[in-house]
């Protein structure tokens, strides 16, 4: 079961990276010596996400939000699907 969870987290991570690339926010958008540390933090967030929950971009990529650890949070899947690519008032 642990391997399935790890594989699911990896797939979610790949999907998020693909979305980031499609919005022009590929790995190159984080530059400098902190880049490896930041991407390790992003990967850790995705791997910590339990079943039934999703990693959410507080400010969606579609609205110009960064694919950065400070813009990520883990929320229930239903809430994330309801939110979509919107910035919620409670997040401002």
Residue pairs with C-beta under 8 A, 6 or more apart in sequence:
5 51
6 47
8 51
9 46
9 47
9 49
10 46
12 46
12 49
12 54
12 55
13 42
13 43
13 46
13 47
16 46
16 55
16 67
17 26
17 27
17 67
19 61
20 26
20 29
20 61
20 67
23 61
23 62
25 61
25 66
25 67
27 35
27 39
29 66
29 67
30 38
30 39
30 66
30 67
30 68
38 68
38 69
41 69
42 67
42 68
42 69
42 72
45 55
45 69
45 72
45 74
46 55
48 74
49 55
49 74
50 74
52 76
52 77
53 74
53 75
53 76
53 77
54 74
54 75
54 76
54 77
54 80
55 72
55 73
55 74
56 72
56 73
56 74
56 75
56 79
56 80
56 83
57 65
57 67
57 71
57 72
58 65
58 71
58 72
58 73
58 87
58 91
59 65
59 66
59 71
59 87
59 91
60 84
60 85
60 86
60 87
61 67
61 85
62 85
63 85
63 86
63 87
65 71
75 83
